[in-house]
């Protein structure tokens, strides 16, 4: 687990929806309502989209702070 403070996220291009990436071939987006209720899921294996999501995750992971080193400000 890692923490990504907003100050470290400004330069990242992140997907607009929460997602799960199970491998380099599949992504599942979670569609949420304005109050956070789950409205549905969207599974994609579109290779270009999956690649963009994996790249975004890797960039966010690199910018984030490991849980053991994180102290809230």
Secondary structure, 3 states (H helix, E strand, C coil): CEECCHHHHCCCCCCCCEEEECCCCCEEEEEECCCCCEEEEEEECCHHHHHHHHHHHHHHHHHCEEHHHCCCC
